[in-house]
């Protein structure tokens, strides 16, 4: 097969396998027995019905309506395909529903309607109001789409949003805001020439007017040339609003001196000669798909200083509606908005534009590896997989809805709302909140052993932006600076953070002297100490903490855990500090679960197990949780005399020898630890109330295996490993850690010892 045929087959297989389509419906409540059935359906369902009858607003509390959107289309203007009808448009609408769920956790039904009459189509949509919290109109041809939206907006008390118009306009608006920022121009001063008098083109011009563009500076062209006063051919009221009093007629004539070309028409409309007639630093939005009005390479050849956007993913600055519609609906639904008004759209524009001017998130960088994601001519708008879009855009939209009176359920605490939004995309955000709050109470110095690693650099940027901590990076300054620049980070060594250069640092003599003093009676000669302080960044970082030049060390982004632990223990294992165990927090769909010891003691003694249990209780409380600890084994409450059973029973005796201020129980199997009903049948009257939230295993093979299975197959997100017993002076991560994982560990390391318990 040719490459094109291969791509076509891959796309078909994606939609067909392993089961047809891209959507399914799942129950959100248990339906396992007669009791559940009586509540889900008759007779219990009647109670919810009566509550809604008495108060229609209660539908949000008792049904999915408050988080349910309909994507409605008659398939009369499917992007790139034209009028293909409702049935053929269904894969597109299913795709739209998937994007709603993926990017904003909004449930969505796609509804394809065989109705070409816009008034009748509007009546069908209006009749759906009891089912949905909002309506997304999609792929309806102009001018019918204007009629449908106007009728629905007038008659319905829920948001109605034609994404082809307004979604495109919002993203174009955000791109224009930032393009003008780069070009050093203002909306009030620029001349805009647009091709395309359809729904999207008109909506984009309307949005640019809201952002400050002057109506008299807009020159709209279509297949018949300039839209001018007195023209009758192929005119609509929407086009007529932009008619110019001019004798000029062609695009070639009106493009002279234009600052912004806005193309939503077809391929080849804009020629290189026309580009040369535009102003300096011309802004060219060639958005026709799949072939733009002018290819970016041709535009750049004609005007090297051009700022270019397209609708394609294989060029920089893709104008993609997914940057907008999931998040504007998220904000609108969360405040029970009765409409999506102009102020909410402008808030969306400003939120998207502002986010692009920030440092790129590590998650977006990972999703678009190899691309330069630094704000500038080739990066005007964020990437769709930037997880910060949810919190930034949805909260801006919700705030605008409240300010304009469109919200029926105003949010009292917008700060908490923003945190909740971030928590829905950053799985660690909510549970890490107490840690970040505690970390802000003191300015601690965190030294990173692998300071040249891009993940460390991104984490350091976030540490500077989000905490009061001071990062110290061990590495070569020139390498660090180059990698910061390449990654699009604004931080620089020497200005924003301190660098310790192993190859040439004025403190080198002090460092090897300190290390030799600590290790002289353990076989380390002065020459060996010198070599270690030139090559071993973990040992260097530990010496800095020992000398009081840093408060905590983070290492382990490459290499083996126990190798790093050896040097941490050598240097920092004094004054009663010693490694107790490694605790991993796994954030799962149904809540957090702590696992220990995943790294430190391969086969711990009963005393070490008991010490690990006590340390776990202390650390679990740091996350604002009440520890419920299960000592896990193949044995179950004394029924086997296997090695792990004997070990855990001995640890239990040690724990029972003194009063404890936390709940623990054992030894037990994993299912008994997590299933309260099963545990009660096997061992009624135990000390644990509810499922365990902390699992302590009898060896690292079991603990690490469970951790890795949950991470790789269970979708768990790890925070850790947290090195217990070292007084928060060092933490050793694993090579699989992400930049956000390092940020979380930095917050843990940045917590003052007083908060450590």
Secondary structure, 3 states (H helix, E strand, C coil): CCHHHHHHHHHHHHHHCCCCCCCCCCCCCCCCCHHHHHHHCCCCHHHHHHHHHHCHHHHHHHCCHHHEEEEEECCCCECCCECCHHHHCHHHHHHHHHHHHHHHCCEEEEEECCCCCHHHHHHHHHCCCCCCCEEEECCCCCCHHHHHHHHHHHHCCCEEEEHHHHHHHHHHHHHHHHHHHHHCCCHHHCCEEEECCCHHHHHHHHHHHHCCCCHHHEEEEECCEECECCCCCCCCHHHHCCCECCCCCCHHHHCCCCCEEEECCCCCCCCHHHHHHCCCCCEEEECCCCCCCCCHHHHHHHCCCCEEEECCCCCCCECCHHHCHHHHHHHHHHCCECCCCHHHHHHHHHHHHHHHCCCCCHHHHHHCCCCCCCCECCECCCCCCCCHHHHHHHHHHHHHHHHCCCECCCCCCHHHHHHHHHHHHCCCHHHHHHHHHHHCCCCCEEEECCCCCHHHHHHHHHHHHHCCCEEEEECCHHHHHHHHHHCCCCCCECCCEEEECCCCCCCHHHHHHHHHHHHHHHCCCHHHHHHHHHHCHHHHHHHHHHCCCCCEEEECCCCCHHHHHHHHHHHHCCCCCCCCEEEEEEEECCEEEEEECCCCCCCCCHHHHHHHHHHHHHHHHHCCCCCEEEEECCCCCCCCCCHHHHHHHHHHHHHHCCCCCCEEEEEECHHHHHCHHHHHHHCCCCCCCCCCCEEEECCHHHHHHHHHHHHHCCCCEEEEEEEECCCCCEEECCCCCCHHHHHHHHHHHCCCHHHCC
